[in-house]
Amino acid sequence: MKSTMVNLWHPIHDVPASFFSKTLAKQLGESLGTFLEYDGANMGKGYQNFLRVRI
């Protein structure tokens, strides 16, 4: 049986902007899988307030 790994961007909503940090992004990503990177460009932008982690 062949095993295949796929990297995914997973959005994480409702993170207060005051709590956002690279460390938090890494911890949340590790809880979902193997953390690769994060994108916090949408943190604190009204209704688009979320961060993405790549796992």
C-alpha positions as CSV (number, residue, x, y, z in Angstrom):
1,M,0.0,0.0,0.0
2,K,1.4,3.4,-1.0
3,S,1.2,6.2,1.6
4,T,0.8,9.8,0.4
5,M,1.3,13.0,2.4
6,V,-0.5,16.3,1.5
7,N,0.3,19.7,2.9
8,L,-2.8,21.7,3.7
9,W,-3.5,25.3,4.8
10,H,-5.9,25.2,7.7
11,P,-7.7,28.3,8.9
12,I,-8.1,29.0,12.6
13,H,-10.8,31.4,13.5
14,D,-11.6,33.4,16.7
15,V,-8.0,33.9,17.9
16,P,-7.9,37.2,19.7
17,A,-5.3,39.5,18.0
18,S,-3.7,40.3,21.4
19,F,-2.9,36.5,21.8
20,F,-1.5,36.0,18.3
21,S,2.2,35.0,18.1
22,K,4.4,32.7,16.1
23,T,4.6,30.4,19.1
24,L,0.8,30.2,19.3
25,A,0.5,29.5,15.6
26,K,3.1,26.7,15.9
27,Q,1.4,25.2,18.9
28,L,-2.0,25.2,17.2
29,G,-0.5,23.7,14.0
30,E,1.3,20.9,16.0
31,S,-2.0,20.0,17.6
32,L,-3.4,19.4,14.1
33,G,-0.5,17.7,12.5
34,T,3.1,18.5,11.5
35,F,3.5,22.3,11.6
36,L,5.2,23.7,8.5
37,E,4.5,27.5,8.5
38,Y,1.8,30.1,9.2
39,D,0.2,33.1,7.6
40,G,-1.2,35.8,10.0
41,A,-1.9,38.4,7.3
42,N,-5.6,38.4,8.1
43,M,-5.3,38.8,11.9
44,G,-7.2,41.8,13.2
45,K,-9.0,42.6,9.9
46,G,-12.6,42.7,11.0
47,Y,-14.8,39.8,9.7
48,Q,-11.7,38.2,8.1
49,N,-10.0,37.7,11.4
50,F,-8.2,34.4,11.2
51,L,-4.8,32.9,10.8
52,R,-3.7,30.0,8.6
53,V,-1.3,27.2,9.5
54,R,0.2,24.9,7.0
55,I,0.3,21.3,8.2
